[in-house]
């Protein structure tokens, strides 16, 4: 009887553990990651990519800035900044990127819930300065998320 109870508890534990793991996997699978902006530095050596993350209706948008060597088709990129809940106007989410020189990438936004920026990075042996500026409004930015607008506002 004891062996049967022990076996039953083991099976129940494995089943619950499997369901928990499945739930976690499904939760992570629901986060979208879309490239919404891509800029090459003035000297053509470095590429900056802005990725919008969307975890669904109960979360705000996240914005990840990544750098990589421009001549590296399959090379890995380095995350240099992450913004959560960044907006460019009262109704437009996102971050604007612009190169102000061959080694300086400026990130502009009106405000964000959080901003984590690595202001000095190296890409292909080149030192890149990341300058984040809050308080910069973009009145020309369309309302909504950046991916939604990039797709031509498909839902209205």
Secondary structure, DSSP 8 states (H G I E B T S, - for coil): -HHHHHHHHHHHHHHHHHHHHHHHHHHHHT-EEEEEEEEE-TTSSEEEEEEEEE--TTS-EEEEEEEEETT-SS---EEEEEEES-BSSSSBB--EEEEEETTEEEEE-SB-SEEEE-SEEEETTEEEEEEEE-S---TTS-SB-HHHHHTT-TT-
